[in-house]
Amino acid sequence: MGFLRVVASTMGRISTFRSYQLVLLLAAALAVVAFYYFGAEKQNFSSTTKRIKQTQASHNANRNDADLSLDTRLPHEDRAEEEEEGGEERDVGQGSEESRPRRENVGASGSTRHYHALMMFTKVDKSRSLQDKFKVAMLSMVKYGHFLEGEVLVLHFVSDQASQELGQRMLQEFLLDATFKYEVVFHDVVALTQKLFPIVEAMQKHFSAGSGAYYSDAIFFLSVAMHHIMPESLTHIVQLDLDLKYRTNIRDLFEEFDRFSPGAVLGIAREMQPVYRHTFWQYRKENPNSKVGEPPPDGLPGFNSGVMLLDLGGMRASALYNQLLQPGNVAKLADQYRFRGHLGDQDFFTMIGMEHPQLFHALACGWNRQLCTWWREHGYGDVFQMYYRCDGPVYIYHGNCNTPIPDD
C-alpha cells in the first residue's frame, strides 16, 4: 500500500506539466513499477525452496545408475533442519551435498575412497526382533566407526519396499552421531532376485531348506554370485548379518583384503559349532581319516557367513571359482561329499572350501565371534568347546540363533 500511495502522489503533481512532460513521466513511472514488480517476482523463492531444488538436482546427478537397484540416498546432512527465509546459514554436515564427493562404486577415485558394506534387510518391518538387532548393529558401528578425510562408508541394504521405508526412518536416528561421511543405498530385493535366480537355481536343491520356494530362496545366495550382479566398477564389498555388534572400527575389517593370498577371492571366518561335523557325517563315516568337519586348528570345520569380505574383482577373474558355479560341478562336489545342506551361501562356500581352500582367506575368529551354543545341547557337548573356543580379541560379536550379545 505504501508503494501505491507514492505513485498516486506523483501522478497528482504532474497535472501542471505540459502534455509531453506528462507522457514522459508516466512512462518513467510505469518503468519503475515494472522493474520492482518483475524484479521482486524473480526473487520470490525462499532460500529453503532453492536448497530443495539444488538438493534434488544433486541427488539426480549422483544417483547410482546401475539397473539392479532402487537407489535411495540418505546423506549425512539430510537430518539438518531447513532454515527459514532470511535466517542464518547453517553449517553443513560432513556428508553434505556441498562437501560430499561424487560417488564412485569402488575403492579410490582421485582423493576419495569408498568402503562398501552390504546387509540383507528384508521383512524387517514385520519383526521387532530384527529391528532390535539392527539398532544394536548400527549404533555400535557408529560408536566405533572412524574414517579418514576423503573416505566414505557406503551402506547397501537389500530390502523390500516396506522394510526400506522403515529402515530410512531408523537410520535417521541411528546415524545421527556418525563422525564419518557415509551414503546409504537401498537395493530392491525383487530386482536382485530376478537377476540372481538363473545363476543359482541349480545349486539351491543342494543348499536350501527344501521348502520348495526356490525362487524366493535365491537371495540367500547373493554373495555366491554378487560379482555377476553388481556393476563391474564395484570390486570389493563386505557382507554383514544384521545380528552383529561391533567392538572396533569397521574400517579395520576392510584392511583384511590386503592380507588375501594370491588366488583368494573371499574372506570368511570358520564355523564355531560342529555344524559340519554333523552335516558331513556320511562322508566322514566313509573317510574316517579325513579332516572334513574336524575342529581347528588342523581340521576343516567349515565356514560361517555372518561376516564376509568379497573380492568381486577377483571372483570375476578367477576361472576356478566360476567353474565351481556351473551346475554340473556343483552336483559333482555335492555327490562326492555326500552333502545336503540348508544354510544357503554358507553351505556352498564350506563345500568348495573342503576341496579348494586356496580360494579363501581365513578371518580370525574375533572378526565373527559366534555366540550360538545350540549344538552343545544337541549331541555334541563332548567336542563342542574345541569348535567354540576363540582366543584373542573380539572385534565383532555375532548373536546367531538369537543368542544375547554381551554388553560392553
C-alpha positions as CSV (number, residue, x, y, z in Angstrom):
1,M,0.0,0.0,0.0
2,G,2.8,2.4,0.8
3,F,4.3,1.9,-2.7
4,L,0.9,2.7,-4.3
5,R,0.5,5.9,-2.3
6,V,3.8,7.2,-3.6
7,V,2.8,6.6,-7.2
8,A,-0.6,8.4,-6.7
9,S,1.0,11.5,-5.2
10,T,3.5,11.7,-8.0
11,M,0.7,11.5,-10.6
12,G,-1.2,14.3,-8.8
13,R,1.7,16.7,-9.1
14,I,2.3,16.3,-12.8
15,S,-1.1,17.8,-13.8
16,T,0.6,21.2,-14.3
17,F,3.2,19.9,-16.7
18,R,2.9,20.1,-20.4
19,S,1.4,17.2,-22.2
20,Y,4.7,15.8,-23.5
21,Q,6.2,16.0,-20.0
22,L,3.1,14.1,-18.7
23,V,3.8,11.3,-21.2
24,L,7.5,11.1,-20.3
25,L,6.8,11.0,-16.5
26,L,4.0,8.4,-17.0
27,A,6.4,6.2,-19.0
28,A,9.1,6.5,-16.3
29,A,6.6,5.7,-13.6
30,L,5.5,2.6,-15.4
31,A,9.1,1.5,-15.9
32,V,9.8,1.9,-12.2
33,V,6.7,-0.2,-11.4
34,A,7.7,-2.9,-13.9
35,F,11.2,-3.0,-12.5
36,Y,10.2,-3.5,-8.9
37,Y,7.3,-5.8,-9.7
38,F,9.1,-8.2,-12.0
39,G,12.4,-7.9,-10.1
40,A,10.6,-8.9,-6.9
41,E,8.9,-11.8,-8.7
42,K,12.2,-13.3,-9.7
43,Q,13.4,-13.2,-6.1
44,N,10.2,-14.7,-4.7
45,F,11.8,-18.1,-3.9
46,S,12.8,-18.6,-0.3
47,S,16.2,-20.0,0.4
48,T,14.6,-23.2,1.6
49,T,13.0,-23.7,-1.8
50,K,16.2,-23.0,-3.6
51,R,18.0,-25.5,-1.4
52,I,15.4,-28.2,-2.1
53,K,15.8,-27.7,-5.8
54,Q,19.6,-27.8,-5.6
55,T,19.5,-30.9,-3.4
56,Q,17.2,-32.7,-5.9
57,A,19.4,-31.8,-8.8
58,S,22.5,-33.0,-6.9
59,H,20.7,-36.3,-6.0
60,N,19.8,-36.9,-9.6
61,A,23.3,-36.2,-10.7
62,N,24.8,-38.6,-8.2
63,R,22.4,-41.5,-8.4
64,N,23.8,-44.9,-8.9
65,D,22.8,-45.7,-12.4
66,A,23.2,-49.5,-12.1
67,D,20.0,-51.1,-13.3
68,L,20.0,-53.6,-10.4
69,S,18.5,-51.5,-7.7
70,L,16.4,-48.7,-6.5
71,D,19.0,-46.2,-5.2
72,T,17.7,-44.1,-2.3
73,R,20.3,-41.9,-0.7
74,L,20.3,-40.9,2.9
75,P,23.2,-38.5,3.0
76,H,24.6,-37.3,6.4
77,E,23.2,-33.8,6.2
78,D,19.6,-34.7,5.4
79,R,18.8,-34.7,9.1
80,A,19.5,-30.9,9.4
81,E,16.5,-28.6,9.5
82,E,15.9,-26.2,6.6
83,E,16.3,-22.6,7.7
84,E,13.5,-20.1,7.1
85,E,13.9,-17.2,4.6
86,G,16.2,-14.6,5.9
87,G,17.6,-16.9,8.6
88,E,21.3,-17.5,9.2
89,E,23.1,-20.1,7.1
90,R,23.7,-23.4,8.9
91,D,26.9,-25.3,8.8
92,V,26.6,-28.4,6.6
93,G,27.4,-31.8,7.9
94,Q,30.3,-34.0,6.9
95,G,28.2,-35.8,4.4
96,S,26.5,-32.7,3.0
97,E,25.6,-32.3,-0.7
98,E,28.1,-29.4,-0.8
99,S,31.0,-31.3,0.7
100,R,30.2,-34.9,-0.3
101,P,32.3,-36.2,-3.1
102,R,30.7,-37.7,-6.2
103,R,30.0,-41.3,-5.5
104,E,32.1,-43.9,-7.3
105,N,31.3,-47.6,-7.0
106,V,34.6,-48.8,-5.6
107,G,37.9,-48.1,-4.0
108,A,39.8,-45.0,-4.7
109,S,38.7,-42.3,-7.0
110,G,41.0,-39.3,-7.1
111,S,41.3,-38.2,-3.4
112,T,38.1,-40.2,-2.4
113,R,37.9,-43.8,-1.3
114,H,34.7,-45.6,-0.7
115,Y,34.2,-48.6,1.6
116,H,31.2,-50.7,0.7
117,A,29.2,-52.8,3.2
118,L,26.0,-54.7,2.4
119,M,23.3,-56.1,4.6
120,M,20.1,-58.1,4.0
121,F,17.2,-56.0,5.2
122,T,14.1,-57.9,4.2
123,K,10.9,-58.4,6.3
124,V,12.3,-56.2,9.0
125,D,9.1,-54.3,9.1
126,K,7.3,-57.5,10.4
127,S,9.9,-58.4,13.0
128,R,10.6,-56.4,16.2
129,S,13.5,-58.8,16.9
130,L,15.2,-57.8,13.6
131,Q,14.6,-54.2,14.4
132,D,16.2,-54.5,17.8
133,K,19.2,-56.3,16.2
134,F,19.6,-53.7,13.6
135,K,19.6,-51.0,16.2
136,V,22.4,-52.7,18.1
137,A,24.4,-53.2,14.9
138,M,24.1,-49.7,13.7
139,L,24.7,-47.9,17.0
140,S,27.8,-50.0,17.7
141,M,29.1,-49.4,14.2
142,V,28.6,-45.6,14.6
143,K,30.2,-45.7,18.1
144,Y,33.5,-47.2,17.0
145,G,33.4,-46.1,13.3
146,H,36.2,-43.8,12.2
147,F,37.3,-43.0,8.6
148,L,39.9,-40.6,7.3
149,E,39.4,-37.4,5.4
150,G,38.3,-38.2,1.9
151,E,36.8,-41.6,2.8
152,V,33.1,-42.6,2.6
153,L,31.3,-45.6,4.1
154,V,28.6,-46.7,1.6
155,L,25.9,-48.8,3.3
156,H,24.0,-51.1,1.0
157,F,20.7,-52.6,2.1
158,V,18.8,-55.3,0.1
159,S,15.3,-54.6,1.0
160,D,11.6,-54.9,0.3
161,Q,9.6,-51.6,0.0
162,A,8.0,-51.7,3.5
163,S,11.3,-52.5,5.2
164,Q,13.1,-49.8,3.2
165,E,10.6,-47.2,4.4
166,L,11.1,-48.3,8.0
167,G,14.9,-48.5,7.5
168,Q,15.1,-45.0,6.2
169,R,13.4,-43.7,9.3
170,M,15.5,-45.8,11.7
171,L,18.8,-44.7,10.0
172,Q,18.0,-41.1,10.5
173,E,18.2,-41.8,14.2
174,F,21.0,-44.4,14.3
175,L,23.4,-42.4,12.1
176,L,22.8,-39.2,14.0
177,D,26.1,-39.3,15.8
178,A,28.3,-40.6,12.9
179,T,31.5,-38.7,12.7
180,F,32.3,-40.1,9.3
181,K,31.0,-39.4,5.8
182,Y,28.5,-42.0,4.6
183,E,26.0,-42.8,2.0
184,V,23.0,-45.2,2.0
185,V,21.8,-47.2,-1.0
186,F,18.7,-49.5,-0.9
187,H,18.6,-52.3,-3.5
188,D,15.2,-53.8,-4.5
189,V,15.2,-57.4,-3.4
190,V,12.8,-58.4,-6.2
191,A,15.1,-56.9,-8.9
192,L,18.1,-58.7,-7.4
193,T,16.3,-62.0,-7.1
194,Q,15.3,-61.8,-10.8
195,K,18.9,-61.5,-11.8
196,L,20.2,-64.0,-9.3
197,F,17.8,-66.9,-9.8
198,P,19.1,-68.1,-13.2
199,I,22.6,-68.2,-11.8
200,V,22.0,-70.1,-8.6
201,E,18.9,-72.1,-9.4
202,A,20.8,-75.4,-9.9
203,M,22.7,-75.2,-6.6
204,Q,19.6,-74.4,-4.5
205,K,18.5,-78.0,-4.2
206,H,21.8,-78.9,-2.5
207,F,21.9,-76.0,0.0
208,S,18.3,-74.9,0.7
209,A,15.9,-75.9,3.4
210,G,13.8,-77.9,1.0
211,S,10.7,-75.7,1.3
212,G,10.2,-75.7,-2.5
213,A,10.2,-71.9,-2.6
214,Y,13.4,-71.9,-4.6
215,Y,12.7,-68.5,-6.3
216,S,12.4,-66.6,-3.0
217,D,15.3,-68.5,-1.5
218,A,17.7,-67.3,-4.3
219,I,18.5,-64.1,-2.4
220,F,20.3,-66.2,0.2
221,F,22.9,-67.0,-2.4
222,L,23.6,-63.4,-3.3
223,S,27.2,-63.5,-2.1
224,V,27.9,-66.5,-4.3
225,A,27.1,-64.6,-7.5
226,M,27.4,-61.0,-6.5
227,H,30.2,-60.5,-8.9
228,H,27.8,-61.1,-11.7
229,I,25.1,-58.9,-10.2
230,M,26.9,-55.8,-9.1
231,P,28.4,-53.3,-11.6
232,E,32.0,-54.2,-12.6
233,S,33.2,-50.9,-11.2
234,L,32.4,-52.3,-7.7
235,T,35.4,-54.5,-6.9
236,H,35.3,-55.0,-3.1
237,I,32.4,-55.3,-0.7
238,V,31.8,-56.6,2.8
239,Q,28.6,-58.5,3.5
240,L,27.3,-58.5,7.1
241,D,24.5,-60.1,9.0
242,L,22.1,-57.9,11.0
243,D,22.7,-59.7,14.3
244,L,26.2,-58.2,14.9
245,K,27.7,-55.9,17.5
246,Y,30.8,-54.1,16.6
247,R,33.6,-53.6,19.2
248,T,36.1,-51.9,16.9
249,N,36.3,-49.6,13.9
250,I,34.6,-51.2,10.9
251,R,37.2,-49.7,8.7
252,D,39.8,-52.1,10.1
253,L,37.8,-55.0,8.7
254,F,38.5,-53.8,5.2
255,E,42.2,-54.0,5.8
256,E,41.8,-57.8,5.7
257,F,41.6,-57.5,1.9
258,D,45.3,-56.6,1.9
259,R,46.1,-59.9,3.6
260,F,44.5,-62.1,0.9
261,S,46.9,-64.7,-0.6
262,P,47.1,-64.8,-4.4
263,G,44.1,-66.6,-5.7
264,A,41.9,-66.0,-2.7
265,V,38.6,-64.3,-3.5
266,L,36.7,-64.4,-0.3
267,G,37.5,-63.7,3.4
268,I,35.4,-65.6,5.9
269,A,35.7,-67.0,9.5
270,R,35.3,-70.6,10.4
271,E,32.1,-72.1,11.8
272,M,32.3,-72.2,15.6
273,Q,29.9,-75.1,16.2
274,P,30.1,-78.7,15.0
275,V,27.5,-78.0,12.3
276,Y,29.6,-79.6,9.5
277,R,30.8,-82.4,11.7
278,H,27.1,-83.4,11.6
279,T,26.3,-82.4,8.0
280,F,29.2,-84.4,6.6
281,W,28.5,-87.4,8.7
282,Q,28.2,-89.9,5.8
283,Y,31.4,-88.7,4.1
284,R,33.2,-88.8,7.5
285,K,32.0,-92.4,8.0
286,E,33.2,-93.4,4.6
287,N,36.5,-91.5,5.0
288,P,37.4,-91.9,8.7
289,N,40.9,-90.3,8.3
290,S,39.5,-87.1,6.7
291,K,39.9,-83.7,8.3
292,V,36.4,-82.7,6.9
293,G,34.3,-81.5,9.8
294,E,37.1,-81.8,12.3
295,P,37.8,-78.9,14.7
296,P,40.6,-76.4,14.3
297,P,43.5,-75.8,14.2
298,D,44.1,-78.8,11.9
299,G,40.6,-79.7,10.9
300,L,38.2,-78.3,8.3
301,P,35.2,-77.1,10.4
302,G,33.5,-75.2,7.6
303,F,32.6,-71.5,7.4
304,N,30.1,-69.1,8.8
305,S,28.8,-66.4,6.5
306,G,27.9,-63.8,9.2
307,V,30.9,-61.6,8.1
308,M,32.3,-62.0,4.6
309,L,34.8,-60.0,2.5
310,L,34.1,-60.4,-1.2
311,D,36.8,-59.5,-3.7
312,L,34.4,-59.1,-6.6
313,G,37.2,-58.3,-9.0
314,G,39.0,-61.5,-8.0
315,M,35.8,-63.5,-8.3
316,R,35.2,-62.2,-11.8
317,A,38.8,-63.0,-12.8
318,S,39.0,-66.5,-11.2
319,A,38.4,-69.2,-13.7
320,L,38.4,-71.8,-10.9
321,Y,35.7,-70.0,-8.9
322,N,33.4,-69.5,-11.9
323,Q,33.8,-73.1,-12.9
324,L,32.6,-74.2,-9.5
325,L,29.4,-72.2,-10.0
326,Q,28.4,-74.4,-13.0
327,P,25.6,-76.8,-12.2
328,G,27.5,-79.9,-13.2
329,N,30.4,-79.1,-10.9
330,V,28.1,-78.2,-8.0
331,A,26.3,-81.5,-8.3
332,K,29.6,-83.4,-8.6
333,L,31.0,-81.9,-5.4
334,A,27.8,-82.4,-3.5
335,D,27.7,-86.1,-4.5
336,Q,31.4,-86.5,-3.7
337,Y,31.0,-85.2,-0.2
338,R,27.5,-86.7,0.3
339,F,26.4,-83.2,1.1
340,R,23.0,-81.8,1.6
341,G,22.7,-78.5,3.5
342,H,20.2,-75.8,4.3
343,L,22.2,-72.7,5.0
344,G,22.5,-71.2,1.5
345,D,25.7,-69.5,0.6
346,Q,27.5,-70.7,3.8
347,D,27.0,-74.3,2.7
348,F,28.3,-73.6,-0.8
349,F,31.4,-71.9,0.5
350,T,32.0,-74.7,3.1
351,M,31.8,-77.4,0.5
352,I,34.1,-75.8,-2.1
353,G,36.4,-74.8,0.7
354,M,36.9,-78.5,1.5
355,E,38.2,-79.0,-2.0
356,H,39.8,-75.6,-2.8
357,P,40.9,-73.9,0.4
358,Q,43.1,-71.6,-1.7
359,L,40.1,-69.6,-2.7
360,F,39.6,-68.4,0.9
361,H,41.2,-66.0,3.3
362,A,40.5,-67.3,6.9
363,L,39.4,-64.4,9.1
364,A,40.4,-64.6,12.8
365,C,37.6,-65.8,15.0
366,G,37.4,-62.4,16.6
367,W,36.0,-60.9,13.4
368,N,33.0,-63.2,13.7
369,R,32.7,-64.3,17.3
370,Q,29.7,-66.5,17.0
371,L,27.7,-66.9,20.3
372,C,25.3,-69.7,19.4
373,T,25.6,-72.8,21.5
374,W,22.8,-74.9,20.1
375,W,24.9,-77.9,19.2
376,R,26.3,-78.2,22.6
377,E,22.9,-79.3,23.9
378,H,22.1,-81.4,20.9
379,G,24.5,-84.3,20.9
380,Y,28.0,-82.7,20.6
381,G,28.7,-81.5,24.2
382,D,31.9,-83.6,24.4
383,V,33.6,-81.9,21.4
384,F,31.8,-78.5,21.4
385,Q,34.4,-76.4,23.1
386,M,37.0,-77.4,20.5
387,Y,34.9,-75.6,17.9
388,Y,33.7,-72.8,20.1
389,R,37.0,-71.7,21.6
390,C,38.2,-68.3,20.3
391,D,41.5,-66.9,21.6
392,G,42.4,-63.3,21.0
393,P,40.5,-60.1,20.9
394,V,36.8,-59.9,19.8
395,Y,36.1,-57.3,17.1
396,I,32.6,-58.3,16.2
397,Y,30.1,-60.3,18.2
398,H,27.6,-62.4,16.2
399,G,24.4,-63.2,18.1
400,N,23.5,-66.1,15.8
401,C,20.5,-68.3,16.6
402,N,19.1,-65.4,18.6
403,T,21.8,-65.6,21.3
404,P,22.0,-62.5,23.5
405,I,25.1,-60.4,22.9
406,P,27.2,-59.3,25.9
407,D,27.1,-55.6,27.0
408,D,30.3,-53.7,26.5
